Amino acid sequence: MSKLVPCMWFNGDAVEAARFYVSLVPNSEITHVQHNVSDGPSGKEGSVLVVEFTVAGQPLVALNGGMKMEYTHAISLMIHCDDQAQVDSVWNAFLAHGGKEEQCGWLRDRWGVAWQVVPKVMFEFLTSSDKAAAARAMQAMMKMVKLDVETLRHAFEGKSAA
């Protein structure tokens, strides 16, 4: 059976990036490191070519491609967090390692990869049959940088923030 596995491009620091990513959430690990079998654009013989790893069970690949490439918002990686504590932990880890905050739960890591750090409850709010409540949660989210579960819940429930 085939699998869709996102491949992320790096310039010599694929191992460092993969190590950082697997430190973010449980069920994450480096599963394989492939070295260059000969000199080439991606590096000298014996240097790291590809790192296979998982983040929260999702397979990913980090490729040392041999030059710097820019990431855009056209694709991002989303981490579904169990609660506010996990949102805070993941968010703070990104920032502590050179990440930059954006908006609505988005940030960029030090390599420029766009990530969304989202509490799982946000999806419950947005898919609610109560469209007015869902709209209030969406409006609250649009005003945030890091997502705050309690503020989102208050908005969803139609309560003013404490």
Solvent accessible surface area in square Angstrom, and as a share of the most:
residue,aa,sasa,rsa
1,M,239,1.07
2,S,107,0.69
3,K,152,0.64
4,L,162,0.81
5,V,52,0.30
6,P,40,0.25
7,C,78,0.47
8,M,9,0.04
9,W,76,0.27
10,F,6,0.03
11,N,81,0.42
12,G,61,0.58
13,D,38,0.19
14,A,0,0.00
15,V,29,0.17
16,E,80,0.36
17,A,0,0.00
18,A,0,0.00
19,R,153,0.56
20,F,20,0.08
21,Y,0,0.00
22,V,31,0.18
23,S,81,0.52
24,L,15,0.07
25,V,12,0.07
26,P,103,0.65
27,N,112,0.57
28,S,23,0.15
29,E,101,0.45
30,I,55,0.28
31,T,77,0.45
32,H,92,0.41
33,V,51,0.29
34,Q,77,0.34
35,H,90,0.40
36,N,12,0.06
37,V,136,0.78
38,S,64,0.42
39,D,91,0.47
40,G,38,0.36
41,P,128,0.80
42,S,26,0.17
43,G,24,0.24
44,K,141,0.60
45,E,117,0.52
46,G,44,0.42
47,S,43,0.28
48,V,30,0.17
49,L,39,0.19
50,V,22,0.13
51,V,0,0.00
52,E,67,0.30
53,F,2,0.01
54,T,24,0.14
55,V,8,0.05
56,A,60,0.47
57,G,37,0.36
58,Q,81,0.36
59,P,34,0.22
60,L,5,0.03
61,V,26,0.15
62,A,0,0.00
63,L,40,0.20
64,N,7,0.04
65,G,11,0.11
66,G,34,0.33
67,M,115,0.51
68,K,131,0.56
69,M,91,0.40
70,E,137,0.61
71,Y,49,0.19
72,T,79,0.46
73,H,91,0.40
74,A,99,0.77
75,I,120,0.61
76,S,27,0.18
77,L,31,0.15
78,M,81,0.36
79,I,8,0.04
80,H,92,0.41
81,C,0,0.00
82,D,96,0.50
83,D,72,0.37
84,Q,47,0.21
85,A,75,0.58
86,Q,34,0.15
87,V,0,0.00
88,D,42,0.22
89,S,65,0.42
90,V,1,0.00
91,W,3,0.01
92,N,78,0.40
93,A,27,0.21
94,F,1,0.00
95,L,60,0.30
96,A,83,0.64
97,H,98,0.44
98,G,39,0.38
99,G,8,0.08
100,K,137,0.58
101,E,92,0.41
102,E,53,0.24
103,Q,110,0.49
104,C,13,0.08
105,G,0,0.00
106,W,60,0.21
107,L,0,0.00
108,R,42,0.15
109,D,6,0.03
110,R,123,0.45
111,W,27,0.10
112,G,22,0.21
113,V,6,0.04
114,A,1,0.01
115,W,3,0.01
116,Q,29,0.13
117,V,0,0.00
118,V,10,0.06
119,P,1,0.01
120,K,95,0.40
121,V,25,0.14
122,M,2,0.01
123,F,73,0.30
124,E,115,0.52
125,F,9,0.04
126,L,56,0.28
127,T,107,0.62
128,S,22,0.14
129,S,108,0.70
130,D,73,0.38
131,K,145,0.61
132,A,60,0.47
133,A,2,0.02
134,A,11,0.08
135,A,52,0.40
136,R,90,0.33
137,A,0,0.00
138,M,71,0.32
139,Q,107,0.48
140,A,15,0.11
141,M,26,0.12
142,M,100,0.45
143,K,171,0.72
144,M,23,0.10
145,V,64,0.37
146,K,66,0.28
147,L,1,0.00
148,D,54,0.28
149,V,12,0.07
150,E,95,0.42
151,T,51,0.30
152,L,0,0.00
153,R,80,0.29
154,H,47,0.21
155,A,20,0.16
156,F,41,0.17
157,E,82,0.37
158,G,50,0.48
159,K,116,0.49
160,S,101,0.65
161,A,72,0.56
162,A,140,1.09
